[in-house]
Amino acid sequence: MNDDTSALAHRLLVRLEEIGPVAVAFSGGADSALVLAAAVRALGPARVLAVTALSESLASGEQARAHRFATDLGVVHLTPRTNELTRPGYRANGPDRCYFCKSEVLDAIAALARGHGFENVATGTNADDALDPHRPGIRAGHERGVHTPLLDTRLSKADVRRLSRHWSLPTWNKPATPCLASRIRYGIEVTPHRLARVDRAESALRALLAAHGITVGDLRVRDLGDTVRVEVDAPLADRVSALPGLRRTLTEAGFGEMPQRVEPFRSGRLNSETTAHTER
């Protein structure tokens, strides 16, 4: 371990020791996976709880992957059902949608954690997240006194990946896996139907790409209301656009005859598009 990585690890482990026994809001992504692994190193598995919220907005396969990761660490893994879709603010899908989502999820996790003797809850919010103006979910955590050890110790996303790789965590290079609602353009109501067809489309497209020998990192199917946009790693966009079976795959996933296009992936694109539309 080089000096920089050693310093990152030391800061994070000390912070988790300060927090004490903790329930980690574990989405299965790189950030919360590092928090979970660090908590086990700092506190021991018996003093750590992993909690993954299950709802229509969780992509297929994420629960199983999260469970394998947690059990490999020797941590109890709980999977409460959450009901974001009962919150009008979430369904309305404004720019503050994540606030209502995180409020529901963190309330459920905190209640479950207390029932198992854990008073502290931690999330995977990192230092880069805090600089992003489109993170209303962070406010929900602040209001609830949720701990943010990565943010507290100034770990960026790059730091998360570097330390995760050093610790041989399988999530070190895992692409971001935000909730399925993030694929739906703001202002379009979030419904079970829309979430399910995005999930089906992404799963089917990954299978189609694999069948053609195409390895993709980032993949999003964006529901724009009157159009469906597939976003993939920039070098692959033209190749994916020309794939036979692409239109049929999206149609069968539930997008019908909606116009379709393929473009390079860009994180947070719907946020910037919403801002640009507002400014016009």
Residue pairs with C-beta under 8 A, 6 or more apart in sequence:
1 9
1 166
5 162
5 163
5 166
8 153
8 155
8 159
8 162
8 163
9 38
9 163
9 166
9 167
11 153
11 154
11 155
12 34
12 38
12 42
12 149
12 150
12 153
12 155
12 163
13 38
13 41
13 42
14 42
15 149
15 152
15 153
16 22
16 35
16 38
16 39
16 42
16 43
16 122
16 149
17 42
17 43
19 120
19 122
19 147
19 149
20 43
20 47
20 120
21 43
21 47
21 48
21 117
21 118
21 119
21 120
22 39
22 43
22 47
22 48
22 49
22 118
22 120
22 121
22 122
22 147
23 48
23 49
23 50
23 51
23 109
23 110
23 112
23 113
23 116
23 118
23 120
23 121
23 122
24 32
24 35
24 36
24 39
24 48
24 49
24 50
24 51
24 121
24 122
24 123
24 124
25 32
25 51
25 53
25 105
25 106
25 109
25 121
25 122
25 123
25 124
25 146
26 32
26 33
26 35
26 36
26 50
26 51
26 52
26 66
26 69
26 70
26 77
26 124
27 52
27 62
27 66
27 124
27 177
28 52
28 62
28 63
28 65
28 66
28 69
28 171
28 177
29 124
29 171
29 174
29 176
29 177
30 124
30 157
30 160
30 161
30 164
30 169
30 171
30 172
30 173
30 174
30 176
31 124
31 125
31 126
31 129
31 150
31 157
31 160
32 123
32 124
33 69
33 124
33 164
33 169
33 171
33 174
34 124
34 150
34 155
34 160
34 163
34 164
34 167
34 169
34 171
35 122
35 123
35 124
35 149
35 150
36 48
36 50
36 69
36 70
36 73
36 75
37 73
37 164
37 167
37 169
38 149
39 47
39 48
39 122
40 48
40 73
40 74
40 75
45 73
45 74
45 75
48 73
48 75
49 75
49 76
49 78
49 113
49 116
49 118
50 66
50 70
50 73
50 75
50 76
50 77
50 78
51 77
51 78
51 79
51 80
51 109
51 112
51 113
52 58
52 62
52 63
52 66
52 67
52 70
52 77
52 78
52 79
53 79
53 80
53 81
53 82
53 105
53 108
53 109
54 63
54 79
54 80
54 81
54 82
55 81
55 82
55 83
55 84
55 85
56 84
56 85
56 180
56 192
56 195
56 196
57 84
57 101
57 179
57 180
57 181
57 190
57 195
58 179
58 180
59 177
59 179
59 180
59 199
59 202
60 199
60 203
61 203
62 177
63 79
66 77
67 77
67 79
69 170
69 171
70 76
70 77
71 77
76 116
78 112
78 116
80 108
80 109
80 112
82 104
82 105
82 108
83 104
84 90
84 100
84 101
84 104
84 105
84 181
85 91
85 190
85 191
85 192
86 104
87 100
87 101
87 103
87 104
89 96
89 97
89 99
89 100
90 97
90 100
90 101
90 104
90 181
90 190
91 189
91 190
91 191
92 189
92 190
93 181
93 184
93 185
93 186
93 187
93 188
93 189
93 190
94 186
94 187
95 134
95 136
95 186
95 271
95 274
96 136
97 136
97 181
97 186
97 190
98 135
98 136
98 137
98 140
99 136
99 137
99 139
99 140
100 140
101 137
101 179
101 181
102 136
102 137
102 138
102 140
102 141
103 140
103 143
103 144
106 121
106 123
106 140
106 141
106 144
106 146
107 144
109 121
110 121
110 144
110 146
113 119
113 120
113 121
120 147
121 144
121 146
121 147
122 146
122 147
122 148
122 149
123 141
123 146
123 147
123 148
124 150
125 138
125 141
125 148
125 150
125 151
126 150
126 151
126 155
126 156
126 157
126 159
126 160
127 150
127 151
127 154
127 155
127 156
127 159
128 156
128 157
129 135
129 138
129 151
130 138
130 151
132 268
134 268
134 271
141 148
150 160
155 163
161 172
161 173
164 171
164 172
165 172
165 173
175 217
175 218
176 218
176 267
180 195
180 198
180 199
181 190
181 195
182 270
183 198
183 220
183 221
183 222
183 223
183 270
184 190
184 194
184 195
184 198
184 222
184 223
185 222
185 223
185 224
185 225
185 270
185 273
185 274
186 270
186 274
187 274
188 194
188 223
188 224
188 225
193 254
194 223
196 254
197 223
197 253
197 254
197 255
198 221
198 223
200 253
200 254
201 221
201 228
201 249
201 250
201 253
201 254
201 255
202 219
202 220
202 221
204 249
204 252
204 253
205 219
205 221
205 230
205 246
205 249
205 250
206 216
206 219
208 243
208 245
208 246
208 249
209 215
209 216
209 219
209 240
209 243
212 243
214 236
214 239
214 240
214 243
216 232
216 233
216 236
216 240
217 233
218 231
218 232
218 233
218 265
218 267
219 230
219 231
219 232
219 265
220 230
220 231
220 265
221 228
221 229
221 230
221 231
221 250
221 253
222 228
222 229
222 230
222 231
222 269
222 270
223 255
226 258
226 259
227 258
227 259
227 260
227 261
228 250
228 255
228 258
228 259
228 260
228 261
229 260
229 261
229 262
229 263
230 240
230 246
230 250
230 260
230 261
230 262
230 263
231 262
231 263
231 264
231 265
231 266
231 269
232 240
232 262
232 264
232 265
233 264
233 265
234 264
234 265
237 262
237 263
237 264
238 262
240 246
240 262
241 261
241 262
246 260
246 262
247 260
250 258
250 260
251 257
